[in-house]
């Protein structure tokens, strides 16, 4: 059994690449390798970083043709990683900004221990945001995503963080969940959970606290207040939350 990192790198500004380059020696002690998918615009604008990552044997790089919609982009990466992994590998689907925050702060030890503790018997598993972690997020983020969780509870009697930030699955589990998914929206991450609903487990962790203040070197309370006052932030989150709730409803209706 090996732990494998799977992460998109849509990073035309190079912010996440800088963190990734700094973290790579540590990542090599946690994961056996990393699958990384890079869209065309990032390849064009971050040629030096792309040359670096492709020279590192630790990374398996998937170059995208163009800049696909986020749902297709993620699904292609997840299918690619499942196809090129061993049956007993554990694929950690996550994001570099979340991982950088956890591993570059006081959460490092807890994050590493949680990742290493996952066994094949635990998969599929969502590392979900604890109450303490959610308290660091803007209120509008929390309320909108909690609505989705509540709909899942009402329809299926289970509580899931459907807008998850870190999900662990075997290649077979991931392929099964992706079989019928062709969703261009980020809401497809919820469809993965719904597809695994009969077997998926979850573990609440503090290290999934809100990463943006750290990543953007901003005052946490100031940034939080700005996001809470922004109607655009509400629209942004409803754009994926509403389709998630719709998919929950349609799945429940189809299995009546």
Buried (B, 14 or more C-beta within 10 A) or exposed (E): EEBBBBBBBBBBEBBBBEBBBEBBEBBBEBBBBBBBBBBBBBBEEBEEBBEBBBEBEBBBBBEBEEBBEBBBBBBBBBBBBBEBBEEEBBBBBBBBBBBBBBBBEEBEEEBBEBBEEBEEEEBBBBBBBBEEBBEBBBEBBBEBBBBBBEBBEEBBEEEBBBBBBBBBBBBEBBBBBBEEBEBEBBBBBBBBBBBBBEEBEBBBBBBBBBBBBBBEEEEEEEBBEEBBEEEEBBEBBBEBBBBBBEBBEEBBEEEE
